[in-house]
Amino acid sequence: MREFLSTLKEKVLLADGAMGTMLTKEGLPAGENPELWMLNHPEKLKKIHNHYLKAGSKILLTNTFGANRLKLQEYQASSRVKEINLTAARIVKEIAGEKTFIAGTVGPTGHFPAPLGEYTWAQLVDVFREQIEALQEGGVDFILLETFSDLGEARAALYAAKNYTTLPVACSLTYTQGRTLTGTPPETAAVVLEAMGADIIGANCSTGARELLPIIEAYSKATNLPLLVEPNAGLPELVEGKTVYRETPKMMAEAVKPFLQLGVRIIGACCGSTPAHIRAMNDELQAWDSAKDNTLTARSKKLFSTRLASRTKVVSIGTNELPRLIGERINPTARKAIAEAFRNNKWDVIVKEGYEQWQKGAELLDLNVGLPESNEGDLLREGIRQLQMSLDVPLVLDCTKPEALEKGLQEYQGKALINSINGEEKSLAAILPLAKKYGAAVLGLTLDENGIPTKAEERLKIAEKIVSRALEIGLAKEDILIDCLVLTAATDPTLALETIKAIQLVKQHLGVSCVLGLSNVSHGLPQRSWLNNTFLALALGAGLDAAIANPLDPRISETLAAGALLTGRDAGAKHYLQVTGKADIFATSTPDHTQNNSTDQTATLYTYILQGQKEPLICLLQELVSTKKMNPLSIINEEIIPSLEKIGELFDQGKIFLPQLLLSSEAVKAAFSYLRRQLPVSSLKNKGTIILGTVKGDIHDIGKNIVKALLENHGYKIIDLGKNVPAEAFINNAVKEKAQIIGLSALMTTTMVEMETVIKEVQKKKLAVKILVGGAVVTEDYARKIGADGYGKDAVEAIKVIEKLLDQGE
Amino acid sequence: MNLFKIPLNLTYHESLPFLGMNKEPSPQEKELIEHYLIKIKQLTQPIGTWKTFAVKARESARIHLAETPLQIVGSSTSEHFQSCEQITLLAATLGAEIDQLLSRLSSENPAHALIADAVASSAIEFFTEQFDLYLSTQIRHKGFFPTARFSPGYGNWPLNWQKEFLSSVKGEKIGLTTTDYFILKPTKSITAAIGWSKLPTKKTRKPCREQQTCRSCRLATSCPDRFVSN
C-alpha cells in the first residue's frame, strides 16, 4: 500500500462527489437507510464508485456515513456496524485499483456529547471506535470524519481514530455563516483538531463553494496541515418537476483554483454533485500548474505562538503577543466561598466567578478543584462542563493528579493548558502522554525531586529537561510553557530577582513561553497589590508572557497594559489606548461648558440629551441654574423641549433608533426631575391626563412603557395600569382621574379584540374620553373599524396624535 | 423524549434587527446590548424538543396528523406543506428566568427593558434557527427536503392551535405552556412545524411572506423578504 500522506505532499488529490444524490438516482427510496440498502444492492454501489473513478477521482469514499451504532439503531440495525463497514470497504476496493485511495467515511451520530446530549464523551468514543476499527479492518487508506457540526463530537471521533487505529485521519466540519452549529469558528477548530492529532483538516457540505472559501482561508491562516474541502453543489431547487442543484459542473470547476491557492490538498464535492461535477473539477485540476501559480509560493510554513482555545475562541501567548492575564480566583484552597461551592455543587457560583474575572480582563481562567476529601476528577469534569458552556475563555486545568486530569481533558472541548508538570520523573511520565493524547499544552514548573532550586541557572536546567522530554513525546515546542516560580518575599526578599533572572534565561535559551503564578510573591505581607504589581512589572521586563493573578485587583490590568507598551509588545500603543479609553472613536469629548457662549451651551446640552448622558447633563444644568442663574422654566422651554423635538425628528427620519430615543428620554426625565425641584409647584402645567395599559389577556408591556416614558417628558400626567388590564379598570380610572385620553396597547391578534371591548364600554357609558390604540399587530384600518379616536404607529407618532386629539377637545 | 440543547452563540449583531436598527449602535447602545446579552446567556439554558408525525389526511385547507388532534389549518398553510409526508413539530424556550428579568426591568427602566426584550427575542430566534438547522440536516439525510419552518399564527393557521401543538410535543416537559389567549409562557418561546417534503422547497423564503402583516414583525426593517403594503 502506498503511503497516503506522502502522496498528498506531492500532489493534490481529487476526491469523489455526492453519494446520497447518486443513490437516489439509482433507486434508493426516500426514508430508507443508504447503508442497509447497499447490502442488497452492491452492484449499484459499484456502479456509482466506478462513475466517480472514471470522472477522475483519486480518492473514493466508502458508503458508511451513517454506519455507526447510534444511527443504525433508528433502523433496528445497531448490531450490524461491522458487517456494513466491512462490506462498504470491500465494495470500494473492488473498484478502486492500485492508483486510488479509499477513505473510510465516518459521519456524526446526531448526538452531541453531554451536557448538550445524552451520551458522554467516552460513550461516543466507543461508538466511533467500533465503526473505525471495522473500516481499518476493511482496508481503507485513511479515515475521513465528515460533516461534523459540533467540535466536541468531532473530537470524540478523532480521538477514537487516532487511538484505536494507525491510519491517517482527516477531520472535516460543516459551517453555517462561519460557525459550526454549536458555535465554533474555523480558526478554533483548526487549533483544537491539530493539537488532537488530525492529519488533515477540512470543511464540507454547507450551501456551496462560495460559503466555504472564507472557512478554508481561516484554516489556512491557522494551521500548516494539509486542507480538505468538499462543497455542496448549492441548494436543491425544483425545476419542471425535477430536483436540480443550483451549481453547475462549470461553476464548481471555477471554485477549484481559489481553493488550491489556499493550500487545499484534497478537493471533492458533497450533496448534489455528480460525476459530471467531478469531471469538470478534474479538468480544472489537471490544467492547474502549481509551479506557475505564484500565489502558492507565498504560502510558506507559518510559525505560531502558544495557542490555547475554548470551544469557540483561541487565545495566543508568546513574545509577539500581548501579555495575558490568567484569572486565579477559582481556587478552593485560597477561597472559602469556592470550596463551599464545590462541596455543595453550587456551580452557578463557580460560573459567576468566571464571568466576573472575565469582565475584569481575564483572558484565560485557572480552574483548581483541589478540595480535600473530594473526587477531583468529578469536580474537574463538572467544573469544565459548566464553564465551557457559559464562557468562551480558554481554561487552565490546575491539577496534578493524572486520573483526575484525564477526566477533565476528556470533557474539555478546546485546547487546555495543563497546570502543571514539573521536573520529577513521576510527573513527566504520567502527564506528558495525557497532554499529547488529548491535545493540550503543558505548564512546567521549575522544581523537581529536590524542591525548588535557589539559583536561576538550576531552574533553567529543570526547564531544559521538561522541554526536551515534552518534545520527545511529540508535543510542539509552542505547547510547552514554563513557570519559573516565585517564593514569598516574606521569607527571603533576594529570591524574587532569581525568578526574574530565570525568566530571562528560559526565554533566551529555550525560547518557550513563560507564565508566572504571581500572587505567591506577596504571601504573608501587607499591601499585596503593591508587591504583586511591582513584581509583575519586573517580570514583564524580563520577558514574561502571561501571569496567573487576581483580575479583581484593577492594578494588574493597568500594569499589564503599561508593561505591554513599554516592552514593545503593543504596536502603535493600540491596546494601551483602548484600555485607557482614549482609542474609542465614538468617545465623546467633554466640551468645556464654563465658557459663556450660549450656542455652545445649547449644542452641548443637546449632545448630552441625544446620547442619553445623564450625569454630565445634570452637572451642566446645575451649573446653568446655580452659577449662571438661568431660569429653570426657560431652560425647559428653550433648551430641552426643542432638543426633544429634534430627537423625535431624527427618529422619524430613521437616523436614530428606539434604544437611543429611550436613552435620551431617560436623561431628559432626570433633567426634568432636577429642574422641577428648582421651580415653584404652580409654574408647571399639566398638559393632560392619560390612562395607559395593555389590554386584558396581553402580557406585553414594553411598547406601552415606551409611550409612557415619552409622554411623561412631554408634560402629561400618566396613570399606568400595567398589563392584562380588564375593560372596567380602564373606565373606572378614567372617571376617577378625569382623564382626557385612554391609551390601549396590544401585541397579539388574540388580544387586540379586547380593545374593542373597552371602546364599546366607553361608548355605552358615554364618557367624554378619547381612545388611542397601538401595538404590533394593530393597524390604522383596524383602529378605525373598532371605533378608536386615534392610532399611533409608534411612540413618537402617538405623541403627535395625542396633541391633535387634545386640540380638538379644547 | 427528544431534547435539543446548545449554548447561545449569538453576538450583538444578531440582536440589532430586533431593535429595528440597521446600522452600528452608538457606544452606549452597544454596551447595553452586550450587557444584556451576557446577562441572558448567564440566566438561560435554552432547550428545545421535537416530535415527528405522519400526515394522516389532507383536505383543501386542513392537514390532519396521525396520533395527535393538532391540525394544520389554512389554505396558505396547507399549501406550504403540500408535498410533505411527515411533519416535525418543534418547541423551544429560553425559560422562565428571562421573564422575571424582563418584568423587573419593565417597571424599573423602559430603555433597558426594551433592549433586554429585543436581545432575548433575538436569542430565542437564533436558538430556533440552530434547532431548525439541526433538524433539517437530519431530514435531508433521510432523503427528504425540509420546508421552511412555519408557526401557528403565520398565514391563516390560527394561534388557537397552540394548546394542541404543545400537547403534541409534550411542551410541559420543557416548561412550556400557553395562556387562555394562546400566548406562550415563558414568553421567549417558539413553536414551529417543519415539513418533510418529497420535492425541493424554497428554504430561504420566509414562510410568513405576504401572509402575515410585515408591519407587525420585529424584523420588518431588515428582512429581505419584507412585503411592503399598507
Boltz contact constraints between the chains, C-beta under 6 A:
constraints:
  - contact:
      token1: [A, 30]
      token2: [B, 143]
      max_distance: 6.0
  - contact:
      token1: [A, 30]
      token2: [B, 144]
      max_distance: 6.0
  - contact:
      token1: [A, 31]
      token2: [B, 142]
      max_distance: 6.0
  - contact:
      token1: [A, 31]
      token2: [B, 143]
      max_distance: 6.0
  - contact:
      token1: [A, 116]
      token2: [B, 5]
      max_distance: 6.0
  - contact:
      token1: [A, 116]
      token2: [B, 6]
      max_distance: 6.0
  - contact:
      token1: [A, 181]
      token2: [B, 130]
      max_distance: 6.0
  - contact:
      token1: [A, 181]
      token2: [B, 133]
      max_distance: 6.0
  - contact:
      token1: [A, 182]
      token2: [B, 6]
      max_distance: 6.0
  - contact:
      token1: [A, 183]
      token2: [B, 9]
      max_distance: 6.0
  - contact:
      token1: [A, 236]
      token2: [B, 200]
      max_distance: 6.0
  - contact:
      token1: [A, 237]
      token2: [B, 200]
      max_distance: 6.0
  - contact:
      token1: [A, 238]
      token2: [B, 199]
      max_distance: 6.0
  - contact:
      token1: [A, 238]
      token2: [B, 200]
      max_distance: 6.0
  - contact:
      token1: [A, 243]
      token2: [B, 200]
      max_distance: 6.0
  - contact:
      token1: [A, 389]
      token2: [B, 7]
      max_distance: 6.0
  - contact:
      token1: [A, 586]
      token2: [B, 27]
      max_distance: 6.0
  - contact:
      token1: [A, 657]
      token2: [B, 20]
      max_distance: 6.0
  - contact:
      token1: [A, 657]
      token2: [B, 21]
      max_distance: 6.0
  - contact:
      token1: [A, 658]
      token2: [B, 20]
      max_distance: 6.0
  - contact:
      token1: [A, 659]
      token2: [B, 19]
      max_distance: 6.0
  - contact:
      token1: [A, 659]
      token2: [B, 29]
      max_distance: 6.0
  - contact:
      token1: [A, 659]
      token2: [B, 115]
      max_distance: 6.0
  - contact:
      token1: [A, 662]
      token2: [B, 110]
      max_distance: 6.0
  - contact:
      token1: [A, 662]
      token2: [B, 111]
      max_distance: 6.0
  - contact:
      token1: [A, 662]
      token2: [B, 114]
      max_distance: 6.0
  - contact:
      token1: [A, 663]
      token2: [B, 111]
      max_distance: 6.0
  - contact:
      token1: [A, 666]
      token2: [B, 111]
      max_distance: 6.0
  - contact:
      token1: [A, 697]
      token2: [B, 181]
      max_distance: 6.0
  - contact:
      token1: [A, 701]
      token2: [B, 106]
      max_distance: 6.0
  - contact:
      token1: [A, 702]
      token2: [B, 113]
      max_distance: 6.0
  - contact:
      token1: [A, 702]
      token2: [B, 114]
      max_distance: 6.0
  - contact:
      token1: [A, 702]
      token2: [B, 117]
      max_distance: 6.0
  - contact:
      token1: [A, 705]
      token2: [B, 106]
      max_distance: 6.0
  - contact:
      token1: [A, 705]
      token2: [B, 110]
      max_distance: 6.0
  - contact:
      token1: [A, 706]
      token2: [B, 110]
      max_distance: 6.0
  - contact:
      token1: [A, 709]
      token2: [B, 110]
      max_distance: 6.0
  - contact:
      token1: [A, 748]
      token2: [B, 183]
      max_distance: 6.0
  - contact:
      token1: [A, 750]
      token2: [B, 159]
      max_distance: 6.0
  - contact:
      token1: [A, 750]
      token2: [B, 181]
      max_distance: 6.0
  - contact:
      token1: [A, 750]
      token2: [B, 182]
      max_distance: 6.0
  - contact:
      token1: [A, 751]
      token2: [B, 181]
      max_distance: 6.0
  - contact:
      token1: [A, 776]
      token2: [B, 216]
      max_distance: 6.0
  - contact:
      token1: [A, 777]
      token2: [B, 216]
      max_distance: 6.0
